[in-house]
């Protein structure tokens, strides 16, 4: 019975919560009043001596209406002032308050308690003495109202804090998703009105968070909002398999949302892929990322990338390839925004952080054995690295990012090797790294800082990767890196190439695992290699390749 009632409340257009709270409060007060009358009548019959004081004389209730009005005025006045002030900085706070059962029932209980004393006064004026009602009001309801007024005011002050508002929105939305899963599990039939209300409620929750993100200036609250959006999407992905196909038909509530105004030609695809909620969340996170870039909020921008990684992990655990394609597109879109921002402001920090999160995402693909998507993402990262390399000529701060991309690809290749992927796949991924920082043609020396087209940092990282392969006794991969390195000798000449190679070897020997400055990721040294004992073996491979090149030139 309770299950059917709960289902009816969720699926049937129902009365406003305020009216329901009034009905509940009125019913509770009626039952209490009737119970008090029954108890008093019973005590009069069973214990007339003990209860004789209630029979003699009348009760003085002249002070009670004024006390009730004071309590109601204090509570409602404080409530109105607090909500009005909060509404200036927190959008739709009134709407959120009108959904709070505790507040609605408490306020209606106060109002009905005040009405109850006036009801008693009317009965007394008519010559009746409702002893049970008087005892209930004067010694029960009134002291309780006085004692709970201040705690309720504290409760309201706490509930309108931005962090509390975010948590309330998250709890309401997450609970609703779970309730929908229960309803649809019982083979609930298709109802267009219910579908529209459900989609509108889910989209409205995200819009509330988005509006709150634009209004609130506190970084902690903004971080809470980004985390809440990520957690809501993960909760939705968990509940989504329980929803029927017709739930993903786009109603007017979705089509009319501002996030979908420019996606008219994608509506059929969104319906087919069941991704309207995911598209909304990704749009929200993407817009937040751009906003944080423009405002110079580096930690919050990095948090967006971190939450995208968390979402990707959840998607991988569910095995949804459609959502994986969507999140790859979103990562690439964020990378595009970060590159534009870095080039315009000559600022590398956002790219530095996003490359870290992109690599974490690729590592998740590796752990879940997704070679095709891993190759796809490595190719994207390499392409962005080459684009950054070209842009660095006008924005020198971006040169370091090319080294960062190489370092991230190196970590991916090491993980792939440790996972014992096929040699063919490892070679294909290695070729992507070797194509990084590789313009169509190597340029001759132009200045002392950059004597040739290849970045020294990228070569250092490639040499470190070769040392790793040699330490793992896999010389075929190291040999391929050496072949790519020796190609520089065609432009530089063998003597200059060897000089630079020995210089890089010295740098690797002297590199410490920790850098002497701190970054967003700590002070780990990108160029450090723990396999420097293999430098002799690498030297042998390079000498052999140079000797082969000399023989080819002499012939």
C-alpha positions as CSV (number, residue, x, y, z in Angstrom):
1,X,0.0,0.0,0.0
2,X,2.8,2.4,0.9
3,X,4.6,1.5,-2.2
4,X,1.6,2.3,-4.4
5,X,1.0,5.6,-2.5
6,X,4.6,6.6,-3.0
7,X,4.4,5.8,-6.7
8,X,1.2,7.8,-7.1
9,X,2.8,10.8,-5.4
10,X,5.7,10.7,-7.9
11,X,3.8,10.0,-11.1
12,X,0.6,11.9,-10.6
13,X,0.3,15.7,-10.8
14,X,-0.1,16.6,-7.1
15,X,-0.9,19.6,-5.0
16,X,1.8,22.1,-4.0
17,X,4.0,21.1,-1.1
18,X,2.8,24.0,0.9
19,X,-0.8,22.9,0.7
20,X,0.2,19.3,1.5
21,X,2.2,20.5,4.5
22,X,-0.8,22.5,5.7
23,X,-3.0,19.4,5.4
24,X,-0.5,17.3,7.3
25,X,-0.1,19.9,10.1
26,X,-3.9,20.3,10.4
27,X,-4.5,16.6,10.6
28,X,-1.7,16.2,13.2
29,X,-3.2,19.0,15.3
30,X,-6.7,17.6,15.1
31,X,-5.5,14.2,16.2
32,X,-3.6,15.7,19.1
33,X,-6.6,17.8,20.2
34,X,-8.9,14.8,20.0
35,X,-6.4,12.7,21.9
36,X,-6.0,15.3,24.6
37,X,-9.8,15.5,25.1
38,X,-10.1,11.7,25.3
39,X,-7.2,11.5,27.8
40,X,-8.7,14.3,30.0
41,X,-12.2,12.6,30.0
42,X,-10.6,9.3,30.9
43,X,-8.7,10.8,33.8
44,X,-11.8,12.5,35.1
45,X,-13.5,9.2,35.3
46,X,-10.7,7.0,36.6
47,X,-8.9,9.5,38.9
48,X,-11.3,12.2,40.0
49,X,-9.2,13.0,43.1
50,X,-6.0,13.3,41.3
51,X,-7.6,15.4,38.5
52,X,-10.0,17.5,40.6
53,X,-8.0,20.7,39.9
54,X,-9.1,20.6,36.3
55,X,-12.8,20.5,37.1
56,X,-12.8,23.4,39.6
57,X,-12.8,26.9,38.1
58,X,-11.5,28.0,34.7
59,X,-8.1,28.5,33.0
60,X,-6.7,32.0,32.3
61,X,-5.8,32.0,28.6
62,X,-5.9,35.7,28.0
63,X,-2.1,36.0,27.6
64,X,-1.8,33.1,25.2
65,X,-2.9,34.8,21.9
66,X,-0.3,37.6,22.4
67,X,2.5,35.1,23.1
68,X,1.5,33.0,20.0
69,X,1.5,36.1,17.8
70,X,4.9,37.2,19.1
71,X,6.4,33.8,18.4
72,X,4.8,33.7,14.9
73,X,5.9,37.2,14.2
74,X,9.5,36.6,15.3
75,X,9.8,33.4,13.3
76,X,8.1,34.6,10.1
77,X,9.8,38.0,10.2
78,X,13.2,36.5,10.6
79,X,12.4,34.0,7.8
80,X,11.3,36.7,5.4
81,X,14.3,38.9,6.0
82,X,16.8,36.0,5.7
83,X,15.2,34.6,2.6
84,X,15.0,38.0,0.9
85,X,18.6,38.8,1.6
86,X,19.8,35.4,0.5
87,X,17.7,35.6,-2.8
88,X,19.9,38.5,-3.9
89,X,23.0,36.3,-4.1
90,X,21.5,32.8,-4.4
91,X,19.1,32.4,-7.3
92,X,15.8,30.5,-6.8
93,X,16.5,30.2,-3.0
94,X,12.7,30.8,-2.4
95,X,11.9,27.9,-4.7
96,X,14.3,25.7,-2.8
97,X,12.8,26.8,0.5
98,X,9.3,25.9,-0.7
99,X,10.4,22.3,-1.3
100,X,11.8,21.9,2.3
101,X,9.3,19.8,4.2
102,X,10.7,20.7,7.6
103,X,10.3,24.4,7.1
104,X,6.8,24.1,5.6
105,X,5.5,21.9,8.3
106,X,7.0,24.0,11.1
107,X,5.6,27.3,9.8
108,X,2.2,25.8,9.3
109,X,2.3,24.2,12.7
110,X,3.0,27.6,14.3
111,X,0.2,29.2,12.4
112,X,-2.3,26.5,13.3
113,X,-1.1,26.6,16.9
114,X,-2.0,30.3,17.0
115,X,-5.3,29.5,15.4
116,X,-5.9,26.8,18.0
117,X,-5.7,29.2,20.9
118,X,-8.2,31.5,19.2
119,X,-10.5,28.5,18.8
120,X,-10.2,27.8,22.5
121,X,-11.0,31.5,23.3
122,X,-14.2,31.2,21.2
123,X,-15.3,28.1,23.1
124,X,-14.6,29.8,26.4
125,X,-16.7,32.8,25.3
126,X,-19.5,30.4,24.5
127,X,-19.3,29.0,28.0
128,X,-17.5,25.8,27.3
129,X,-14.3,24.8,29.0
130,X,-12.2,22.5,26.7
131,X,-9.8,21.3,29.3
132,X,-7.9,18.9,27.0
133,X,-7.4,21.6,24.3
134,X,-6.3,24.2,26.9
135,X,-3.8,21.8,28.4
136,X,-2.5,20.8,25.0
137,X,-2.0,24.4,23.9
138,X,-0.7,26.1,27.1
139,X,1.5,23.2,28.4
140,X,2.4,21.5,25.2
141,X,2.3,23.4,21.9
142,X,3.1,26.9,23.2
143,X,6.3,25.9,25.2
144,X,7.4,23.7,22.3
145,X,7.0,26.7,19.9
146,X,8.9,29.0,22.1
147,X,11.7,26.4,22.6
148,X,12.0,25.5,18.9
149,X,11.8,29.1,17.5
150,X,15.5,29.9,17.9
151,X,16.8,26.4,16.7
152,X,14.6,26.8,13.6
153,X,16.1,30.2,12.9
154,X,19.5,28.7,13.2
155,X,18.4,25.9,10.9
156,X,17.2,28.4,8.3
157,X,20.5,30.4,8.5
158,X,22.4,27.2,8.0
159,X,20.3,26.0,5.1
160,X,20.7,29.2,3.1
161,X,24.5,28.9,3.1
162,X,25.7,28.3,-0.5
163,X,27.3,25.0,0.4
164,X,24.1,23.8,2.0
165,X,22.1,24.9,-1.0
166,X,24.4,22.9,-3.3
167,X,24.1,19.8,-1.1
168,X,20.3,20.2,-1.0
169,X,20.0,20.4,-4.7
170,X,22.3,17.4,-5.1
171,X,20.3,15.3,-2.6
172,X,17.0,16.1,-4.1
173,X,18.2,15.4,-7.7
174,X,20.0,12.1,-6.7
175,X,17.0,10.9,-4.7
176,X,14.7,11.7,-7.6
177,X,16.9,9.7,-10.0
178,X,16.8,6.7,-7.7
179,X,13.0,7.0,-7.3
180,X,12.6,7.1,-11.1
181,X,14.6,3.8,-11.3
182,X,12.3,2.2,-8.9
183,X,9.2,3.3,-10.8
184,X,10.4,2.3,-14.2
185,X,11.6,-1.1,-12.8
186,X,7.9,-1.9,-12.2
187,X,7.1,-1.5,-16.0
188,X,5.5,1.9,-15.7
189,X,3.5,2.8,-18.8
190,X,4.4,5.7,-21.0
191,X,2.8,9.1,-19.9
192,X,3.8,12.2,-21.8
193,X,3.0,14.6,-19.0
194,X,5.1,12.6,-16.5
195,X,8.0,12.3,-19.0
196,X,8.0,16.1,-19.4
197,X,7.8,16.7,-15.7
198,X,10.7,14.3,-15.0
199,X,13.0,15.7,-17.7
200,X,12.1,19.3,-16.6
201,X,13.0,18.4,-13.0
202,X,16.3,16.9,-13.9
203,X,17.3,19.8,-16.2
204,X,16.0,22.4,-13.6
205,X,18.4,21.0,-11.0
206,X,21.4,21.4,-13.3
207,X,20.2,24.9,-14.2
208,X,20.0,25.8,-10.5
209,X,23.6,24.7,-10.1
210,X,24.7,26.6,-13.2
211,X,23.0,29.8,-12.0
212,X,24.5,29.4,-8.5
213,X,27.9,29.0,-10.1
214,X,27.5,32.4,-11.9
215,X,26.3,34.2,-8.7
216,X,28.5,32.8,-6.0
217,X,32.0,34.3,-5.8
218,X,33.5,31.9,-3.2
219,X,35.9,29.5,-4.7
220,X,35.0,26.7,-2.2
221,X,31.4,26.9,-3.2
222,X,32.2,26.9,-6.8
223,X,34.3,23.8,-6.3
224,X,31.3,22.2,-4.5
225,X,29.1,23.0,-7.5
226,X,31.5,21.4,-10.0
227,X,31.8,18.3,-7.8
228,X,28.0,18.2,-7.4
229,X,27.4,18.2,-11.2
230,X,30.0,15.5,-11.6
231,X,28.4,13.3,-8.9
232,X,24.9,13.9,-10.3
233,X,26.1,12.7,-13.7
234,X,27.7,9.6,-12.2
235,X,24.5,8.9,-10.2
236,X,22.5,9.3,-13.4
237,X,24.7,6.9,-15.3
238,X,24.2,4.3,-12.6
239,X,20.4,4.7,-12.7
240,X,20.2,5.0,-16.4
241,X,20.0,1.3,-17.3
242,X,16.7,1.1,-15.4
243,X,15.0,3.7,-17.5
244,X,13.0,2.6,-20.5
245,X,13.7,3.8,-24.0
246,X,10.8,6.2,-24.1
247,X,12.2,8.1,-21.2
248,X,14.9,9.5,-23.5
249,X,12.4,11.0,-26.0
250,X,13.1,14.8,-25.9
251,X,10.2,16.6,-24.5
252,X,9.6,20.4,-24.8
253,X,11.3,20.8,-21.4
254,X,14.6,19.6,-23.0
255,X,14.2,21.2,-26.4
256,X,13.4,24.5,-24.9
257,X,16.5,24.5,-22.6
258,X,19.1,27.0,-23.5
259,X,21.8,24.4,-23.7
260,X,20.0,22.7,-26.6
261,X,19.0,25.8,-28.5
262,X,21.9,25.3,-30.9
263,X,21.6,21.5,-31.1
264,X,18.4,21.3,-33.1
265,X,19.9,19.2,-35.9
266,X,21.3,16.7,-33.2
267,X,18.0,16.0,-31.5
268,X,17.4,12.7,-33.3
269,X,20.9,11.5,-32.5
270,X,20.6,12.5,-28.9
271,X,17.3,10.6,-28.6
272,X,18.9,7.6,-30.3
273,X,22.0,7.6,-28.1
274,X,20.0,8.4,-24.9
275,X,22.4,11.2,-24.0
276,X,20.3,14.4,-23.3
277,X,21.3,14.6,-19.6
278,X,25.0,13.8,-20.3
279,X,25.0,16.5,-23.0
280,X,23.6,19.0,-20.6
281,X,26.2,18.2,-17.9
282,X,29.1,18.3,-20.4
283,X,27.9,21.7,-21.6
284,X,27.7,23.0,-18.1
285,X,31.2,21.7,-17.2
286,X,32.6,23.0,-20.5
287,X,31.2,26.5,-20.0
288,X,32.5,26.5,-16.4
289,X,35.9,25.6,-17.7
290,X,36.0,28.5,-20.2
291,X,34.7,30.9,-17.5
292,X,37.5,29.8,-15.1
293,X,40.1,30.2,-17.9
294,X,39.0,33.8,-18.6
295,X,38.9,34.6,-14.8
296,X,42.3,33.2,-14.2
297,X,40.9,30.6,-11.7
298,X,43.6,28.0,-12.3
299,X,42.6,25.5,-9.5
300,X,39.0,25.6,-10.5
301,X,39.8,25.1,-14.1
302,X,41.9,22.1,-13.2
303,X,39.1,20.8,-11.0
304,X,36.9,20.6,-14.2
305,X,39.5,18.4,-15.8
306,X,39.7,16.3,-12.6
307,X,35.9,15.8,-12.5
308,X,35.9,14.8,-16.2
309,X,38.4,12.1,-15.3
310,X,36.2,10.9,-12.5
311,X,33.2,10.8,-14.9
312,X,35.3,8.9,-17.4
313,X,36.3,6.3,-14.8
314,X,32.6,5.7,-14.0
315,X,31.7,5.4,-17.7
316,X,34.5,2.9,-18.2
317,X,33.2,0.9,-15.3
318,X,29.8,0.8,-16.9
319,X,31.2,0.0,-20.4
320,X,29.2,2.7,-22.3
321,X,31.1,3.3,-25.5
322,X,28.7,6.1,-26.7
323,X,29.5,8.1,-23.5
324,X,33.2,7.4,-24.0
325,X,33.1,9.0,-27.4
326,X,31.3,12.0,-25.9
327,X,33.8,12.5,-23.1
328,X,36.7,12.3,-25.6
329,X,35.0,15.0,-27.6
330,X,34.6,17.1,-24.4
331,X,38.3,16.6,-23.4
332,X,39.4,17.7,-26.9
333,X,37.1,20.7,-26.7
334,X,38.6,21.7,-23.4
335,X,42.1,21.3,-24.8
336,X,41.1,23.6,-27.7
337,X,39.9,26.2,-25.3
338,X,43.1,25.9,-23.2
339,X,45.3,26.2,-26.2
340,X,43.5,29.4,-27.4
341,X,43.8,30.9,-23.9
342,X,47.4,30.0,-23.6
343,X,48.3,31.4,-26.9
344,X,46.4,34.6,-26.3
345,X,47.8,35.3,-22.9
346,X,51.2,33.5,-23.2
347,X,50.1,31.4,-20.2
348,X,51.0,27.7,-19.9
349,X,49.5,26.8,-16.6
350,X,46.0,25.6,-17.7
351,X,47.5,23.5,-20.5
352,X,50.0,22.1,-18.0
353,X,47.1,21.0,-15.7
354,X,44.8,19.8,-18.5
355,X,47.6,17.6,-20.1
356,X,47.9,15.9,-16.7
357,X,44.2,15.1,-16.6
358,X,44.1,14.0,-20.3
359,X,46.9,11.6,-19.5
360,X,45.0,10.2,-16.5
361,X,42.1,9.6,-18.8
362,X,44.2,7.8,-21.3
363,X,45.7,5.7,-18.5
364,X,42.2,4.7,-17.5
365,X,41.6,3.5,-21.1
366,X,44.8,1.5,-20.8
367,X,43.7,-0.1,-17.5
368,X,40.3,-1.0,-19.0
369,X,42.0,-2.5,-22.1
370,X,40.7,-0.1,-24.7
371,X,43.5,-0.1,-27.3
372,X,41.5,1.6,-30.1
373,X,40.4,4.5,-28.0
374,X,43.9,4.7,-26.4
375,X,45.5,5.1,-29.9
376,X,42.8,7.6,-30.8
377,X,43.5,9.8,-27.7
378,X,47.3,9.5,-28.0
379,X,47.0,10.7,-31.6
380,X,44.9,13.7,-30.5
381,X,47.4,14.5,-27.7
382,X,50.3,14.3,-30.2
383,X,48.4,16.6,-32.7
384,X,47.7,19.2,-30.0
385,X,51.4,19.0,-29.0
386,X,52.5,19.8,-32.5
387,X,50.0,22.6,-32.7
388,X,51.3,24.1,-29.4
389,X,54.9,23.8,-30.8
390,X,54.0,25.9,-33.8
391,X,52.1,28.5,-31.6
392,X,55.1,28.7,-29.2
393,X,57.0,30.7,-31.8
394,X,54.8,33.6,-30.9
395,X,54.1,32.6,-27.3
396,X,57.4,31.3,-25.9
397,X,55.8,30.1,-22.6
398,X,54.2,27.3,-24.6
399,X,57.5,25.6,-25.4
400,X,57.5,24.0,-22.1
401,X,54.1,22.5,-22.8
402,X,55.5,20.5,-25.7
403,X,57.8,18.9,-23.2
404,X,54.9,18.3,-20.9
405,X,52.9,16.5,-23.6
406,X,56.0,14.4,-24.3
407,X,56.3,13.5,-20.6
408,X,52.6,12.5,-20.5
409,X,53.0,10.3,-23.6
410,X,56.1,8.7,-22.0
411,X,54.1,7.7,-19.0
412,X,51.4,6.3,-21.1
413,X,53.9,4.2,-23.1
414,X,55.5,3.0,-19.9
415,X,52.1,1.9,-18.6
416,X,51.3,0.2,-21.9
417,X,54.6,-1.7,-21.7
418,X,54.0,-2.8,-18.1
419,X,50.5,-4.0,-19.1
420,X,52.2,-6.2,-21.8
421,X,50.3,-5.0,-24.8
422,X,51.1,-6.4,-28.2
423,X,54.4,-5.2,-29.6
424,X,52.6,-3.9,-32.7
425,X,50.3,-1.7,-30.6
426,X,53.3,-0.4,-28.6
427,X,55.2,0.4,-31.7
428,X,52.2,2.4,-33.1
429,X,51.9,4.4,-29.9
430,X,55.7,5.0,-29.9
431,X,55.5,6.3,-33.4
432,X,53.0,8.9,-32.2
433,X,55.4,10.1,-29.5
434,X,58.2,10.3,-32.1
435,X,56.0,12.4,-34.3
436,X,55.6,14.9,-31.4
437,X,57.5,18.2,-31.9
438,X,58.1,17.1,-35.5
439,X,57.3,19.9,-38.0
440,X,57.2,19.0,-41.7
441,X,60.9,19.9,-42.1
442,X,63.7,20.4,-39.5
443,X,64.8,24.0,-39.6
444,X,68.5,24.9,-39.6
445,X,69.9,26.7,-36.6
446,X,68.4,30.1,-35.9
447,X,69.5,31.0,-32.5
448,X,71.6,29.7,-29.7
449,X,68.6,28.7,-27.5
450,X,67.0,26.5,-30.1
451,X,69.7,25.2,-32.5
452,X,67.4,22.9,-34.4
453,X,63.8,22.1,-35.0
454,X,63.5,19.4,-32.4
455,X,63.0,20.5,-28.8
456,X,65.8,19.4,-26.5
457,X,63.3,18.6,-23.7
458,X,61.4,16.2,-26.0
459,X,64.7,14.5,-27.0
460,X,65.6,14.1,-23.3
461,X,62.2,12.5,-22.6
462,X,62.5,10.2,-25.6
463,X,66.0,9.2,-24.4
464,X,64.6,8.5,-21.0
465,X,62.0,6.3,-22.6
466,X,64.7,4.4,-24.5
467,X,66.6,3.9,-21.2
468,X,63.4,2.3,-19.8
469,X,63.1,-0.1,-22.7
470,X,66.7,-1.1,-22.4
471,X,66.3,-1.7,-18.7
472,X,63.3,-3.9,-19.6
473,X,65.5,-5.7,-22.1
474,X,63.4,-4.6,-25.1
475,X,66.0,-3.1,-27.4
476,X,63.7,-3.1,-30.4
477,X,61.8,-0.1,-29.0
478,X,65.0,1.7,-28.0
479,X,66.4,1.1,-31.5
480,X,63.4,2.8,-33.1
481,X,63.9,5.8,-30.8
482,X,67.6,6.0,-31.8
483,X,66.7,5.8,-35.5
484,X,64.5,8.8,-35.1
485,X,67.1,10.7,-33.1
486,X,69.8,10.1,-35.7
487,X,67.6,11.7,-38.4
488,X,68.6,15.1,-36.7
489,X,72.2,14.5,-37.9
490,X,71.1,15.0,-41.5
491,X,70.5,18.7,-40.7
492,X,73.0,19.2,-37.9
493,X,75.9,17.2,-39.1
494,X,77.3,14.2,-37.2
495,X,79.7,16.2,-35.1
496,X,77.1,18.6,-33.9
497,X,74.6,15.8,-33.3
498,X,77.1,13.8,-31.2
499,X,77.9,16.9,-29.2
500,X,74.2,17.5,-28.4
501,X,73.7,13.8,-27.7
502,X,76.5,13.7,-25.1
503,X,75.2,17.0,-23.6
504,X,71.7,15.4,-23.2
505,X,73.4,12.3,-21.6
506,X,75.1,14.5,-19.1
507,X,71.8,16.2,-18.3
508,X,70.1,12.9,-17.7
509,X,72.9,11.8,-15.4
510,X,72.7,15.0,-13.3
511,X,68.9,15.1,-13.2
512,X,67.4,14.7,-9.7
513,X,64.0,13.1,-9.1
514,X,62.8,16.4,-7.5
515,X,62.9,19.8,-8.9
516,X,63.8,22.8,-6.7
517,X,60.6,24.6,-7.4
518,X,57.0,23.6,-6.7
519,X,54.2,23.4,-9.3
520,X,50.5,22.4,-9.3
521,X,51.7,18.7,-9.4
522,X,54.4,19.1,-6.8
523,X,58.1,19.2,-7.6
524,X,58.6,16.1,-9.6
525,X,61.2,16.5,-12.4
526,X,59.8,15.7,-15.8
527,X,63.1,14.8,-17.3
528,X,64.4,12.5,-14.6
529,X,65.1,8.9,-15.5
530,X,65.9,6.2,-13.0
531,X,67.6,4.0,-15.6
532,X,70.7,6.1,-16.2
533,X,72.8,3.0,-15.9
534,X,71.6,2.1,-19.4
535,X,73.2,5.2,-20.9
536,X,76.2,3.1,-22.0
537,X,73.9,0.8,-24.0
538,X,72.1,3.7,-25.5
539,X,75.5,5.2,-26.5
540,X,76.4,2.0,-28.2
541,X,73.1,2.1,-30.2
542,X,73.7,5.7,-31.2
543,X,77.3,5.1,-32.3
544,X,76.2,2.1,-34.4
545,X,73.5,4.2,-36.1
546,X,76.0,7.1,-36.7
547,X,78.5,4.6,-38.2
548,X,75.9,3.3,-40.5
549,X,75.0,6.9,-41.5
550,X,78.7,7.7,-42.2
551,X,79.0,4.7,-44.4
552,X,75.9,5.7,-46.3
553,X,77.2,9.2,-46.8
554,X,80.7,8.1,-47.9
555,X,79.2,5.7,-50.5
